[in-house]
Amino acid sequence: MKFRGVPRPRDEHADAQGEEEPPVGVAQRARGSLRRQFPVTPDLRRAIDAPTVRDNLLPAVPGPQVAEDALVLRVLDLALRVGEVQLATGAGAAVAHDTMLAIASSYGLPTCDVDIAFSTITMCCHRGNEAGPVTTMRNVRYRTQDYTRLTEVDDIITAIVDREEPMPVEEASTRLGNAVRAPHPYPRFVAGLARSLFAGAVAFLIGGGLLVAVLATAATGVVWGTARWLGRRGVPMFFQQMVGAAVVTLSATSLAWSGVLEDSPAFVIAAGLVVLLSGLSLVGLVQDAISGFPLTAAGRAVEVVLASVGLLVGVVVSIKLVNGVLGTDAMAFAAVVPPSPTPTLHPLSLVAAAAAGLLFALSAYAPWRSLPLAAIAGATAWGTYALFTVLGAGDVVAAALAAGALGLVAMILPRSLGTPPLVLVIAGITPLLPGLTMYRGFSQLAYNSVGQSAVTILLALAFGLALAAGVSFGEQIGWPLQRLARRCIPGLSAEDRARDARRGRPRVF
């Protein structure tokens, strides 16, 4: 029996008997010709091969030559504290996971495992067959928006991972401790004033006038002060959101009833809801779900849902309270929710979007050097959103495309600017949050229109998730483009290329 395509071993006994070698198949000849013309290098094979179980196994560390206990404990503690800061400031679990492994590998501990379960980080260092593993754990007990600390920690990571000789462990631990314990770069009242002015810029973007922007600024200042007072007393986030939504709804509706506010109070309430939503880690939620951390994504989803339900309860209870105290005339003001305005490329809108991005970054304690970039991010996101809306893409699709463009720009910006891409991304997409749509759904529920309310709230949820998913998509596209652009830089040495290959995927969102 003759076999086509795969030659069998030469048999001298068969040659002595006069048998002929089987002919080589056409497919085999073509494959050989292609291999000669286009040889497959090891780097190309790693790029095109699908990941296997072998790729996910830790390398073996045989023998007694292992790192000493003191070094292992110091490195693991440093990696855990860095991961804690990243998770607390809203970064994705995949970012913290990759960063912790990169830190451990830089200090000579390549065989480590990291497990992140929402607020719990566990890290284990395997030390071969003749020494026991070292495992440690840390809990993330706080959530914050302090981008100055995030920037300083990012500089420490760069000094460890992106250099031939990493920073000494003791120096890195000292710098990290100083960064965490350091005071804010500017007074807290500046951040509160910036958050209030951010609400005014958002109110102008969604169709309100100058008076609406001023009232939104004042109401948000009261909400910010109230939330800070409740937070210092350990009140859970659910009740903070509920009280904040109630304050802004009661104040706006009362001003409209008294005649001070001639426009619909929905603009003021929607701006306040955007401010209250801005502290939620929507980008981290979607990034965790996409990158293979479903447990952490589920935990963040519960956190986002509870905070949103707090807003719902605060708005609905406030409308019912207005009806009982001021009568149906006052309640009618709360029912007037104008349609969401079509975004435009008018210069005033772009200026307001830039101001919103800058003010949000300022309220989140971003470094001074990142504020102009945050303003550019806000204007870029709004301009892209308006452009795709005018082209007929639809609100949700236009929001996703705008967020994707922003994520792409944040990825390809050089790291020498000294601003983490997360700062630009959050500052850019926050003014696009669907505050007006969310308030419309809440008010419909207050008027017992359960079906319409469910559809409207679902639309607002889809809008927010589209923003987060668009950012993640922009990151996925931007990473290969960033590597390609760096390879095209003239004068790049072989050592630089090898360092880029060892660095792997950058830590972004």
C-alpha positions as CSV (number, residue, x, y, z in Angstrom):
1,M,0.0,0.0,0.0
2,K,1.4,3.4,-1.0
3,F,1.2,6.5,1.1
4,R,0.8,9.9,-0.5
5,G,2.1,13.2,1.0
6,V,4.3,11.7,3.8
7,P,7.4,9.7,2.7
8,R,8.2,6.6,4.7
9,P,11.7,5.8,5.9
10,R,14.0,4.3,3.3
11,D,14.2,0.6,3.6
12,E,17.4,-1.0,2.1
13,H,15.9,-4.4,2.1
14,A,13.0,-3.1,0.0
15,D,15.5,-1.5,-2.4
16,A,17.3,-4.8,-2.8
17,Q,14.0,-6.3,-3.8
18,G,13.4,-3.6,-6.4
19,E,10.6,-1.6,-4.8
20,E,10.3,2.1,-5.7
21,E,10.0,5.0,-3.3
22,P,6.4,6.4,-3.1
23,P,6.0,9.6,-5.0
24,V,5.9,12.9,-3.1
25,G,2.5,14.6,-3.0
26,V,1.7,18.0,-4.5
27,A,0.7,19.4,-1.1
28,Q,4.0,18.4,0.4
29,R,5.9,20.0,-2.4
30,A,4.0,23.2,-2.1
31,R,4.5,23.3,1.7
32,G,8.2,22.7,1.2
33,S,8.5,25.5,-1.3
34,L,6.6,27.9,0.9
35,R,8.8,27.1,3.9
36,R,11.9,27.8,1.8
37,Q,10.6,31.1,0.5
38,F,9.1,32.2,3.9
39,P,10.9,30.6,6.8
40,V,9.1,30.6,10.1
41,T,11.2,32.2,12.8
42,P,10.6,31.4,16.5
43,D,9.2,34.9,17.1
44,L,6.7,34.5,14.2
45,R,5.7,31.0,15.5
46,R,5.0,32.4,18.9
47,A,2.9,35.2,17.4
48,I,0.7,33.0,15.2
49,D,0.4,29.9,17.4
50,A,-2.6,29.6,19.6
51,P,-1.9,29.5,23.4
52,T,-1.7,26.0,24.8
53,V,-1.7,24.5,28.2
54,R,2.1,24.4,28.1
55,D,2.3,28.2,27.7
56,N,0.3,28.7,30.9
57,L,2.4,26.4,33.1
58,L,4.9,27.9,35.4
59,P,8.6,27.0,34.6
60,A,10.1,24.4,36.8
61,V,12.6,25.5,39.5
62,P,14.4,22.4,40.5
63,G,17.1,22.1,43.1
64,P,17.9,23.9,46.4
65,Q,19.2,27.2,44.8
66,V,16.2,29.4,45.6
67,A,15.8,33.0,46.6
68,E,16.2,33.7,50.3
69,D,13.1,34.3,52.4
70,A,13.8,37.9,53.2
71,L,14.1,38.9,49.5
72,V,10.9,36.9,48.6
73,L,8.9,38.5,51.4
74,R,10.1,42.1,50.5
75,V,9.3,41.6,46.8
76,L,5.9,40.1,47.4
77,D,5.0,42.9,49.8
78,L,6.1,45.5,47.3
79,A,4.1,43.9,44.5
80,L,1.0,43.5,46.6
81,R,1.1,47.2,47.7
82,V,1.5,48.3,44.1
83,G,-1.4,46.2,43.0
84,E,-3.5,47.5,45.9
85,V,-3.0,51.1,44.8
86,Q,-3.9,50.3,41.2
87,L,-7.1,48.5,42.1
88,A,-8.1,51.2,44.6
89,T,-7.7,53.9,41.9
90,G,-9.9,52.1,39.4
91,A,-7.5,50.2,37.2
92,G,-8.5,46.8,35.9
93,A,-7.5,43.5,37.6
94,A,-5.5,42.4,34.6
95,V,-3.4,45.6,34.9
96,A,-2.6,44.8,38.6
97,H,-2.0,41.1,37.8
98,D,0.5,41.8,35.0
99,T,2.2,44.5,37.0
100,M,2.7,42.3,40.0
101,L,4.2,39.5,38.0
102,A,6.5,41.9,36.1
103,I,7.8,43.3,39.4
104,A,8.4,39.9,40.8
105,S,10.2,38.8,37.6
106,S,12.4,41.9,37.6
107,Y,13.7,41.0,41.0
108,G,14.4,37.4,40.1
109,L,11.2,35.7,41.1
110,P,9.8,34.4,37.7
111,T,7.6,31.6,39.2
112,C,4.8,33.5,40.9
113,D,1.0,33.2,40.8
114,V,-1.4,36.1,41.4
115,D,-5.1,35.7,42.2
116,I,-7.4,38.8,42.4
117,A,-10.9,38.4,43.7
118,F,-12.4,42.0,43.8
119,S,-11.0,43.3,47.1
120,T,-8.6,40.4,47.9
121,I,-5.1,40.0,46.3
122,T,-3.2,36.8,46.9
123,M,0.3,36.2,45.6
124,C,2.4,33.0,45.8
125,C,6.1,32.5,45.0
126,H,7.0,28.9,44.0
127,R,10.6,28.0,45.0
128,G,11.1,24.6,43.4
129,N,10.8,21.1,44.8
130,E,13.0,21.4,47.9
131,A,11.7,24.7,49.4
132,G,8.1,25.5,50.4
133,P,6.2,28.2,48.5
134,V,5.7,31.7,50.0
135,T,2.1,33.0,49.9
136,T,0.8,36.3,51.1
137,M,-2.5,38.2,50.8
138,R,-3.7,41.8,51.0
139,N,-7.2,43.4,51.1
140,V,-8.1,46.5,49.2
141,R,-10.1,48.3,51.8
142,Y,-10.7,51.7,50.1
143,R,-11.6,53.2,46.7
144,T,-10.3,56.6,45.7
145,Q,-9.7,58.9,42.8
146,D,-6.2,60.2,43.4
147,Y,-4.4,60.3,40.1
148,T,-1.3,62.0,41.6
149,R,-0.6,58.8,43.7
150,L,-1.4,56.7,40.6
151,T,1.2,58.7,38.6
152,E,3.8,58.4,41.3
153,V,3.2,54.6,41.5
154,D,3.5,54.4,37.7
155,D,6.9,56.1,37.9
156,I,8.0,53.5,40.5
157,I,6.8,50.7,38.3
158,T,8.8,52.1,35.3
159,A,11.9,52.3,37.5
160,I,11.5,48.7,38.4
161,V,10.3,47.0,35.2
162,D,11.5,49.1,32.3
163,R,15.2,49.2,33.2
164,E,18.0,46.8,32.9
165,E,18.8,47.1,36.6
166,P,15.7,47.5,38.7
167,M,15.5,49.9,41.5
168,P,16.5,48.3,44.8
169,V,13.6,46.8,46.7
170,E,14.2,48.9,49.8
171,E,14.2,52.1,47.8
172,A,11.1,51.1,45.9
173,S,9.3,50.3,49.1
174,T,10.3,53.7,50.6
175,R,9.2,55.6,47.6
176,L,5.9,53.7,47.5
177,G,5.3,54.4,51.2
178,N,6.0,58.1,50.7
179,A,3.7,58.3,47.7
180,V,0.8,56.7,49.6
181,R,1.2,58.8,52.7
182,A,1.9,62.0,50.9
183,P,-0.7,64.8,51.2
184,H,-2.7,65.8,48.1
185,P,-0.9,68.1,45.7
186,Y,-3.4,70.9,46.3
187,P,-6.1,71.7,49.0
188,R,-9.2,69.7,49.2
189,F,-11.5,72.7,48.7
190,V,-9.9,73.1,45.2
191,A,-10.9,69.6,44.3
192,G,-14.4,70.3,45.6
193,L,-14.7,73.5,43.7
194,A,-13.5,71.8,40.5
195,R,-16.1,69.0,40.9
196,S,-18.8,71.6,41.3
197,L,-17.6,73.5,38.2
198,F,-17.5,70.2,36.4
199,A,-21.2,69.8,37.0
200,G,-21.8,73.2,35.5
201,A,-19.9,72.4,32.4
202,V,-21.9,69.1,32.0
203,A,-25.1,71.0,32.5
204,F,-24.2,73.3,29.6
205,L,-23.2,70.4,27.4
206,I,-26.6,68.6,27.8
207,G,-28.5,71.7,26.8
208,G,-28.8,74.0,29.9
209,G,-28.2,77.7,29.9
210,L,-25.9,79.9,32.0
211,L,-28.3,79.9,35.0
212,V,-28.7,76.2,34.9
213,A,-24.9,75.8,34.9
214,V,-24.6,78.1,37.9
215,L,-27.3,76.3,39.8
216,A,-25.8,72.9,39.0
217,T,-22.5,74.1,40.3
218,A,-24.1,75.3,43.6
219,A,-26.1,72.1,44.0
220,T,-23.2,69.9,43.3
221,G,-21.1,71.8,45.9
222,V,-23.7,71.0,48.5
223,V,-23.8,67.4,47.4
224,W,-20.0,67.1,47.5
225,G,-19.9,68.5,51.0
226,T,-22.7,66.3,52.2
227,A,-21.1,63.2,50.8
228,R,-17.8,64.0,52.4
229,W,-19.5,64.5,55.7
230,L,-21.2,61.2,55.4
231,G,-18.1,59.4,54.3
232,R,-16.1,60.6,57.3
233,R,-18.7,59.0,59.5
234,G,-18.5,55.6,57.7
235,V,-21.9,55.8,55.9
236,P,-22.0,53.2,53.1
237,M,-21.8,54.3,49.5
238,F,-25.5,53.3,48.9
239,F,-26.8,55.9,51.3
240,Q,-24.3,58.5,50.2
241,Q,-25.6,58.2,46.6
242,M,-29.2,58.2,47.8
243,V,-28.7,61.4,49.9
244,G,-26.8,63.1,47.1
245,A,-29.5,62.4,44.5
246,A,-32.2,63.5,46.9
247,V,-30.4,66.8,47.6
248,V,-30.0,67.8,44.0
249,T,-33.5,66.6,43.0
250,L,-35.2,68.5,45.9
251,S,-33.2,71.7,45.3
252,A,-33.7,71.8,41.5
253,T,-37.5,71.0,41.7
254,S,-38.0,73.6,44.5
255,L,-36.2,76.3,42.5
256,A,-38.3,75.5,39.4
257,W,-41.5,75.6,41.4
258,S,-40.6,79.0,43.0
259,G,-39.8,80.5,39.6
260,V,-36.1,81.0,40.1
261,L,-35.3,78.4,37.5
262,E,-37.2,78.9,34.3
263,D,-35.7,76.0,32.5
264,S,-36.5,72.4,33.3
265,P,-34.9,71.2,36.6
266,A,-33.9,68.0,34.7
267,F,-30.7,69.7,33.5
268,V,-29.5,70.4,37.0
269,I,-30.5,67.0,38.3
270,A,-28.9,65.2,35.3
271,A,-25.6,67.1,35.9
272,G,-25.7,66.1,39.5
273,L,-26.2,62.5,38.6
274,V,-23.2,62.6,36.2
275,V,-21.1,63.8,39.1
276,L,-22.4,61.1,41.4
277,L,-21.8,58.5,38.6
278,S,-18.3,59.7,37.9
279,G,-16.8,57.9,40.8
280,L,-17.8,54.4,39.6
281,S,-15.3,52.2,37.9
282,L,-17.2,51.3,34.7
283,V,-14.0,51.0,32.7
284,G,-12.5,48.6,35.2
285,L,-15.7,46.6,35.3
286,V,-15.8,45.9,31.5
287,Q,-12.0,45.5,31.3
288,D,-12.1,42.8,34.0
289,A,-15.0,40.9,32.3
290,I,-13.1,41.0,28.9
291,S,-9.7,40.1,30.2
292,G,-10.8,37.0,32.1
293,F,-11.5,38.2,35.7
294,P,-15.2,37.4,36.0
295,L,-15.3,37.3,39.8
296,T,-13.7,40.8,40.1
297,A,-16.0,42.0,37.3
298,A,-19.1,40.6,39.2
299,G,-18.0,42.4,42.4
300,R,-17.6,45.7,40.6
301,A,-20.9,45.2,38.8
302,V,-22.6,44.8,42.2
303,E,-20.9,47.9,43.4
304,V,-22.0,49.9,40.4
305,V,-25.6,48.5,40.5
306,L,-26.0,49.4,44.2
307,A,-24.6,52.9,43.7
308,S,-27.1,53.4,40.8
309,V,-30.0,52.0,42.8
310,G,-29.1,54.5,45.5
311,L,-29.5,57.3,42.9
312,L,-32.8,55.8,41.8
313,V,-34.1,55.7,45.4
314,G,-33.0,59.2,46.1
315,V,-34.7,60.6,43.0
316,V,-38.0,58.7,43.3
317,V,-38.4,59.4,47.0
318,S,-37.6,63.1,46.4
319,I,-40.3,63.4,43.7
320,K,-42.8,61.7,45.9
321,L,-41.9,64.0,48.8
322,V,-42.3,67.1,46.6
323,N,-45.7,65.9,45.6
324,G,-46.7,65.5,49.2
325,V,-45.3,68.8,50.5
326,L,-45.6,71.3,47.6
327,G,-48.5,69.7,45.7
328,T,-48.9,68.3,42.2
329,D,-47.9,71.6,40.6
330,A,-44.3,71.2,41.9
331,M,-44.3,67.5,40.9
332,A,-45.2,68.5,37.4
333,F,-41.9,70.4,37.1
334,A,-40.0,67.2,37.9
335,A,-42.0,65.4,35.1
336,V,-40.7,67.8,32.4
337,V,-37.7,66.0,31.0
338,P,-36.6,67.4,27.6
339,P,-35.1,65.1,25.0
340,S,-31.4,64.7,25.0
341,P,-29.9,67.4,22.7
342,T,-28.1,66.3,19.6
343,P,-24.3,66.9,20.2
344,T,-22.7,69.4,17.9
345,L,-19.3,70.5,16.9
346,H,-19.9,74.1,17.9
347,P,-16.8,75.7,19.4
348,L,-18.7,76.5,22.6
349,S,-19.6,72.8,23.0
350,L,-16.0,71.8,22.4
351,V,-14.8,74.4,24.9
352,A,-17.3,73.2,27.5
353,A,-16.2,69.5,26.9
354,A,-12.5,70.5,27.3
355,A,-13.4,72.4,30.5
356,A,-15.3,69.4,31.8
357,G,-12.3,67.1,31.2
358,L,-9.9,69.5,32.8
359,L,-12.1,70.1,35.9
360,F,-12.8,66.4,36.4
361,A,-9.0,65.7,36.3
362,L,-8.5,68.5,38.8
363,S,-11.1,67.2,41.1
364,A,-9.5,63.8,41.0
365,Y,-6.1,65.3,42.1
366,A,-4.4,64.7,38.8
367,P,-0.9,66.2,38.4
368,W,-0.7,69.7,37.1
369,R,1.1,68.6,33.9
370,S,-1.8,66.3,33.0
371,L,-4.5,68.9,33.1
372,P,-4.0,70.2,29.5
373,L,-4.0,66.6,28.2
374,A,-7.2,66.0,30.1
375,A,-8.8,69.0,28.4
376,I,-7.7,67.7,25.0
377,A,-9.2,64.3,25.9
378,G,-12.5,65.9,26.8
379,A,-12.7,67.9,23.6
380,T,-11.6,64.8,21.5
381,A,-14.2,62.5,23.0
382,W,-17.0,65.0,22.6
383,G,-16.0,66.0,19.1
384,T,-15.8,62.3,18.0
385,Y,-19.2,61.6,19.6
386,A,-20.8,64.6,17.9
387,L,-19.3,63.7,14.5
388,F,-20.5,60.1,14.6
389,T,-23.9,61.2,15.8
390,V,-24.2,63.7,12.9
391,L,-23.3,60.8,10.5
392,G,-26.2,58.8,11.8
393,A,-24.4,56.2,13.9
394,G,-26.8,56.4,16.8
395,D,-26.1,57.5,20.4
396,V,-24.8,54.2,21.8
397,V,-22.7,53.4,18.7
398,A,-21.3,56.9,18.6
399,A,-20.4,56.8,22.3
400,A,-18.6,53.5,21.8
401,L,-16.7,54.9,18.8
402,A,-15.8,58.1,20.6
403,A,-14.5,56.1,23.6
404,G,-12.6,53.8,21.3
405,A,-10.9,56.7,19.6
406,L,-10.0,58.1,23.0
407,G,-8.6,54.8,24.2
408,L,-6.5,54.5,21.0
409,V,-5.1,58.0,21.4
410,A,-4.3,57.4,25.1
411,M,-2.5,54.2,24.1
412,I,-0.2,55.6,21.5
413,L,0.7,58.8,23.4
414,P,4.4,58.5,24.5
415,R,4.9,57.6,28.1
416,S,7.5,60.4,28.4
417,L,4.5,62.8,29.0
418,G,4.3,61.5,32.5
419,T,0.6,61.0,32.6
420,P,-1.0,57.5,33.0
421,P,-3.5,56.8,30.1
422,L,-6.2,56.0,32.7
423,V,-6.3,59.7,33.7
424,L,-7.0,60.8,30.1
425,V,-9.5,58.1,29.4
426,I,-11.7,58.8,32.5
427,A,-11.5,62.5,32.1
428,G,-12.6,62.2,28.5
429,I,-15.5,59.8,28.8
430,T,-17.0,61.1,32.1
431,P,-18.7,64.2,30.4
432,L,-20.5,61.7,28.1
433,L,-22.2,59.8,30.9
434,P,-26.0,59.6,30.2
435,G,-27.2,61.6,33.2
436,L,-30.3,63.1,31.4
437,T,-31.4,59.6,30.1
438,M,-31.0,58.1,33.6
439,Y,-33.0,60.9,35.2
440,R,-35.7,60.4,32.6
441,G,-35.9,56.7,33.5
442,F,-36.0,57.5,37.2
443,S,-38.8,60.1,36.8
444,Q,-40.8,57.6,34.7
445,L,-40.6,55.1,37.5
446,A,-41.8,57.8,40.0
447,Y,-44.9,58.3,37.8
448,N,-45.5,54.5,37.8
449,S,-44.5,54.0,34.2
450,V,-42.6,50.9,35.0
451,G,-42.3,49.6,31.4
452,Q,-41.0,52.8,29.9
453,S,-38.8,53.3,32.9
454,A,-37.1,49.9,32.4
455,V,-36.5,50.6,28.8
456,T,-35.0,54.0,29.4
457,I,-32.8,52.8,32.3
458,L,-31.6,49.9,30.1
459,L,-30.7,52.4,27.4
460,A,-28.7,54.5,29.9
461,L,-26.9,51.3,31.1
462,A,-26.1,50.3,27.5
463,F,-24.7,53.8,26.9
464,G,-22.4,53.6,29.9
465,L,-21.2,50.1,29.0
466,A,-20.6,51.2,25.4
467,L,-18.3,53.9,26.7
468,A,-16.3,51.4,28.8
469,A,-16.2,48.7,26.0
470,G,-15.1,51.3,23.5
471,V,-12.1,52.3,25.7
472,S,-11.1,48.6,26.0
473,F,-11.4,48.2,22.2
474,G,-9.2,51.2,21.7
475,E,-6.6,49.7,24.0
476,Q,-6.6,46.4,22.0
477,I,-6.0,48.3,18.8
478,G,-3.6,50.8,20.2
479,W,-1.1,48.3,21.7
480,P,0.0,46.7,18.3
481,L,0.1,50.2,16.7
482,Q,2.3,51.4,19.6
483,R,4.8,48.6,19.1
484,L,4.8,49.1,15.3
485,A,5.4,52.8,15.7
486,R,8.3,52.2,18.1
487,R,9.9,49.7,15.8
488,C,9.9,52.3,13.0
489,I,11.9,54.8,15.1
490,P,15.2,55.4,13.4
491,G,18.3,54.5,15.4
492,L,16.6,51.9,17.6
493,S,19.3,49.5,18.8
494,A,19.0,45.8,19.1
495,E,19.2,46.2,22.9
496,D,16.1,48.5,22.8
497,R,14.2,46.0,20.7
498,A,15.1,43.2,23.1
499,R,14.0,45.4,26.0
500,D,10.7,46.1,24.3
501,A,10.2,42.3,23.7
502,R,10.8,41.6,27.4
503,R,8.5,44.4,28.5
504,G,5.5,42.8,26.8
505,R,2.1,44.4,27.0
506,P,2.1,47.8,28.6
507,R,0.2,48.4,31.8
508,V,-2.6,50.8,30.8
509,F,-6.2,50.4,32.0
